[in-house]
Amino acid sequence: MRKAAMKLYYCETLNPRKACAAARFLQADVEFVRVDLASGEQRSADFLALNPNGKVPVLQEDAGTLWEANAIMCRLSDAVASDFWPHDHRQIDVLRWLSWDANHFTRHGATLWFEMLIKPLFGGKPDVAVIEDAKTSFRLHGRVLDDHLAANSVAVGKTLTVADFALAAALPYAAAAEIPLAEFRHIQAWYGRLEELDAWRNPFPA
């Protein structure tokens, strides 16, 4: 069997999800390697040698390893010579949305995902104050994105970029995590188009 050019270490959480979706969308030559977080595999010496942060995703290739999901999406795009990570005038705008998303949009969606879906798995109770604060912040910043998408079909330019996958990271869990997505019709329409992509709907190996 031919060896894949790269290995993508993942688990079924938010950041690995977008990296896996990007790999599938780009049809990149990767071998998916699942990391068992429940057993603490991410804290093993072998895994810490790949990522000293002890987190997924991680992309491994002959030249070395790369961690952080957004960077991995960009590297995968370059590996297949795609403009999913553009190298023209759009690049600065993509960086802007990636930074804004990490600090404002997915930050709050991820908080709701953690409080509503992950905490209970470990016997914890959702923190009502944290949830309400995250919803308030999501609504505030969601308006910014919704207004932008009122005049744009994608985050930047005319075609999908890594910015779209980053912005959408928490939205597959919107209903279960009580993310107030339904209040933003332009975000909903944009996200509905992402959901038409099999790579986005089903990012993980079967």
Order of alpha helices (4+ residues) and beta strands (2+ residues): beta-alpha-beta-alpha-beta-beta-alpha-alpha-alpha-alpha-alpha-alpha-alpha-alpha
